[in-house]
Amino acid sequence: MDVLPVLTTSHFDHTFFPFFESIQFEFKRTFHYQQFPKYLETMCSFLNSRGGYLIFGIDDTRELVGVTIESCKIDEVLLRIDSIILNRRILGRRVDTNEIITIT
């Protein structure tokens, strides 16, 4: 699959999700706040490739099982993700001079 599909609510209207896990889809049955660094790893791998979806509430058989997250925790998670995106700095190294550069 070369192009990342656009997901709509209709993709979640059935018992099973219409796509399989792949390099563009990662399913998690539940959300555990302690696993947040691992989720960030998955998001980074998507950013370093063609993109992808990390979807909670789907098990490995593609069954939509839903997920419950404490509202205070989800707010904290969303704020952390926003902060990472808004304040990111991409570090690189110039090949010709070996100088470290920062792109904002």
Secondary structure by P-SEA (a helix, b strand, c coil): ccbbbbbcccccccccccccccccbbbbccccccaaaaaaaaaaaaaaccccccccccccccccccccccaaaaaaaaaaaaaaaabbbbbbbcccccbbbbcc
